[in-house]
Amino acid sequence: MIDIYCELINFDVEVKIYDPWVNPKEVKQEYGIDVLNDLPIGPFAAVILAVAHKDFLTLDVRSFSPNGIVYDIKGVLPKKIIDSRL
């Protein structure tokens, strides 16, 4: 996830990271990255699912990017709601 974040930042993309399981202070201290524990408000141009937390399986991920891209790195979301996966 950190590598993806850094690459997107290199292209001047505004990135918001949501992870209800991490400690934002620890991530900020370790990587210098801000992480949200509360769901951000969209819409977004893209959503990248980079971790396979079960919490994300119950989210309407497509609603965060209705006209954008949903990319599932972990291959856990139903194929009908995503645009691509690894």
Number of C-alpha atoms within 10 A of each C-alpha: 11 10 8 12 15 14 11 12 12 9 8 9 11 10 16 15 19 16 18 15 10 12 12 17 13 13 13 12 10 9 10 10 16 16 19 15 14 10 12 12 7 12 14 19 13 17 23 18 21 16 14 14 13 9 10 15 12 8 10 10 17 18 15 20 16 15 12 15 18 24 19 22 16 14 16 15 19 9 11 7 15 18 12 14 15 7
